[in-house]
Amino acid sequence: MDSRIECTLSRFADDTKLCGTVNTLEGRDAIQRDLDRIERWACANHMKFNKCKVLHMGQGNPKHNCRLGGEWIESSPEEKDLGVLIDEKLNMSLHCMLAAQKVNCILGCIKTSMASRSREVILPLCSCETPPGVLCPALGPPT
């Protein structure tokens, strides 16, 4: 797949990324040529890409449109990469906020469903559901 690719091609399991600098027309044309090469490779190998998105990064990005085959690739303000949600500024604050909401929801369920609030009962439940080093403020102090 990656023979004659001009831009950076990354693959992990079933995930493929093509990255390049497209602040000039030459850069835009290079990434489009690579997309065309990848599409030809996929057709020759009876494969198909799905869920293709463009994440434009950097200030002053001209946000050029790209095609894969005959279809325009949709632009996205943020994307998940290997389970981490990042945006066009490489900011992970949305990912952190969503993770905190999920943990707080789980802790709320533990709080409302457990009759005992003793340290022996609550602490193992918290440590199973929250990352190391995170306290369980939603539960209050153990008794």
Disulfide bonds with the S-S distance in Angstrom:
Cys126-Cys136 2.28
